[in-house]
Amino acid sequence: MIKEIETPSAKGYLTKYVIDLDVAPLITELHIYADEAGRFHVPLEYRSDVTYGPNVKALSVELYREGVMSNDRSAAFLNAAGNGQLGLSDGSIYHFCKGFSERAQESYAHLGERLLNQKVVLTDATVVSVNGKQNYIRNFSVGNTVIYHAMNEKTIQSMKSLPFLREFTGGLVHDHETARYHFGTGHAECNVHLLRYLKKNTEDTGHSWSGEMVCLLCSANRERKHQIAQGLEAFPAKERAGFEERYQELIRKGRKQNVETKHSYAKKEEQTLLNRMEKYRQNHLMFLNDFEVPFDNNMSERDEPPKDGRRIPQGQRE
């Protein structure tokens, strides 16, 4: 479209552009003709006299998922955009979203199969409120795939209800949540969380062992990245043993320094951290043995849905 400003003349003109959006209802009248026997074969999607097209349905689902809009607000918005000619209700939006969910089950199953074939899968859970009660959304992630499950609680019994966990035979990377040790065949703990606890311990106690442990873990991760770039799949046995020995030395140093801690709360917290690091040493250092195991669980945490619990774009990443 061209809009003239001032009276056109032979002196020429300047060109500017205005980019806008034209939203208008599109109504298509369908003519379904009878066959030679006089019978009308009406496609299933047109059994009703008036149906809604794919654009209305797709936008309804997107407003619900990405826009985090309630059904009645989505209906009101679309009705206004359609100059009042759409006649949508909150029930219409609900059925659009439900229909999309049902049709997505095959794709969802395909994503689950892809995850089941992975050697290592990352997992985490985020808290959401459902009717005023605390619930969770658990995600399972790899490089290009993520799926989500709604859960009422984090118990072992609740996790047994997830088909993926019942069938998965690979390794899981997660935060320190011991219920997850009942699933899969191997477990790596997120070291970024451990670094936070170590730094807090240094601040609370002033002890040196936890700061040295931070340096050790970060150094091992930097060297791991370097060796991955060189095409290696794990640390050489001698180098791995050196990291593990230094890890144990710092645990022993931490126990000696803990004896000197005067503040009872800081002393207890430090003891708990030391006990955990010793008991789960292999889980924290699994990234040394196999470079397919990540140093942390950050990918899974990035895949967590927002706290509203509705924007859940499970699927395949580019």
Secondary structure, DSSP 8 states (H G I E B T S, - for coil): -----S---TT------------------------TTS-----GGG-SSS---HHHHHHHHHHHHTS---HHHHHHHHHHHTTT-S---HHHHHHHHHHHHHHTHHHHHHHHHHHHT-SEEEEEEEEEEETTEEEEEEEEE-SSEEEEEEES--SHHHHHT-HHHHH--SEEEESS-GGGGGSSSEEEE-HHHHHHHHHHHHHHH--SHHHHHHHHHHHHHHHHHHHHHTT-SS--HHHHHHHHHHHHHHHHHHHHHHHT--SHHHHHHHHHHHHHHHHTHHHHTHHHH-TTS-S--HHHHHT---TTS-----EE--
